[in-house]
Amino acid sequence: MIEVTVEQARLEEVIDLRHTILRPNQPRSSCYYPEDSFKNTTHFAARLDAKIVGSASVYKEKHPDFSLKQSWRIRGMAVLPEYQRQAIGTHLVETCINHAIKMKGDVIWCNARIDAVKFYKQSGFKIIGDEFEISGIGPHFLMAKNLGIHIGQTRFIKIAKKLFSNQRPVTAPQSKIKH
């Protein structure tokens, strides 16, 4: 495992990596997503010295399969082949998850390519629904991770304090994602 630094980056810093890894046979312009211009979009780059070896973007986007208001999406997740299987992708995904939690996200989701399903499962994501095709890119699965347990820790502390005080307890919220 090599040591990289994951930090916020500008869109232009991650476009070449997206193109090289995710859409090598398509025009570079296909690597710009409409969501890149959202005010809450954050791009992260994994750097080894000055070289960007991985990237991921995260932004608030509600998915029609989730009734949760605070849904966050990971997109443009890529690591150069020679740096894969060295925990760089894991570090990027954890950074995106932590960002979504900080922004009070309830769930984080992505459209995972078939060869990335195992990777996302290792980070706690679950497959939602059936395989589907993204034209020109290939087969994918919708995958999601419930973040409510992380956000609920603060709420849990409030509930616990009320249980041990003279105040009437508050009911604990139930998970919003069906498994």
N, C-alpha and C positions, 0 to 999 in steps of 0.2 A: 504494500500500500504506500502510495506516495503522498506527500503533503502538498495540498493545494489550498489556495485562498478562494473562498466564495464570497463575492461582493456584488453589490448592485452595479449594473452596467447600463450604458446607453444602447438603444436599439441597434444603431449602426455597428456597434462592437460585436454583436452576436449574429448578424445577418449572414456573414460568410460561413460561419459554422453551421447554421441552419441549412444553408444551401448545399454545402459539402456533404452533410450527413443525411438530412431528411428529404431533400429534393434535388439530387445531383443531376437528374436527366430533365429537369424542368428549368424554365427561366428563373434567374435570380429574383425577379419581381414576385414570383409565386411564394417567396419566403416572407413577404410582408403580409401580416394578418390585419384585418380591420380592427381587431381588439388592441393592436399595438398602440393605437392612438387614444385608448381609454385613459381617463385621468388616474384611475387606480391600477393601471398595469405597471408591474415591476419586472424588470429583466435582471437576471443574475448570471454572472460569468464565473466559471471556475478557472483560476489562473495558476499556471505553473511558471513562476518568475513573471515575465511580461506576456507570455503566450496564453491565449484563451484556449483551453482544452475541452471545455464543456459549457453548456448554457441551458437555461430554462426560463420561461416567462410564466407569470402567474397574475391572474386578474379575476375580479368579481364577475361571474357570469352564471345566471340561473339556467339550469338544465331542465327541460320539460318533464323529465322523469322524477325530479325531486321537488317536493313542495316547500323546501326550505328557502328562506329569503336570503340567507348568507351562504350562497354556493360560490366556491372559488374554483377556477380551472387552471391546470398546468398545461402549457402548450410550448412547442418548440424545444422540447427536452432533447438534448443531443450531447454526446461525448465522442471525441475523436477515437477511432478504432484502436489505436495503439495505447490508449489510456483507459479503455473499458475494462471492467472487472477489477478495478482498483479502488472502489468505494467513492469515486468522484460523482457518479450519478446519484448514489445514495445521499451524499452530502448536499447535492443540488435539490433533490426532492425534499429532504428534511428542512432545508432552508425555505422552500416554497410552503411546506406545511406550517412551519413556525410563523411565516409571514401571514398566512391565512388565519391562524389562531390569534395572532396579535390584532388582526383586523376583525376579530369576532366571528370568524367563519364557522358555519355548522358542518359543512361537508366540503371536501376537495375532490375534484374529479378530473378525468382526462380521457381522451380517446387513445387507447394503447394499441400500438401495432402488435401483431401476433408474437413477434420475437421479444417484445418488451413486457408481456404479461407476467412472466415469472418474476422479473425485476420489481414490478409494481406490487405484486403479491407479497414480496419480501418486505416491503415498506408498509404493509397493512391494508392495501387496497383490495377490494373485492370486485369480481366481475358482476356487472349488472346487465342482464339480458343476453341476447344472442349476438353472435358474430355479425358484423356488417362491413360493407365495402365502401371505402372512400375512393372515388373515381381518380385514377391516375396515381394513386399512392398504394392501395392494397387493403387487405382485410384488417379489421380492428375490433376491439371490444371496448365498450364503455366500462370504466373502472372508477370506483369511488372509495373514499375513506371518510368515515364519520368522525368529525372533530368535536362533536358535542361533549364527549367525555372530558376533553381537555378544557373546554370553556366551562363546563359544568363544575370544575373543581372549585372555582370561586363561589358558585351558587351552593355547592355542597357544604363549604365552610360556613356560609350563612345559615343554611338549614341546621347544621350540627350545633351552631351557637344557640339557635332558637330552641333546639331540643333540650339543651342543658340550662336554659334560662326559664323564667316563668312565662315567657311568651308562648302563644299558640304556634305549633310547628307549621311550616309551609310544606306542601306536598312536593316531592322530588319529581322533576320532569322525566318523562319516558323518552327513549330513543325515537328519533323521527325517521330513521331509515329502516326499511324492512329488509331483512337478510334472506 
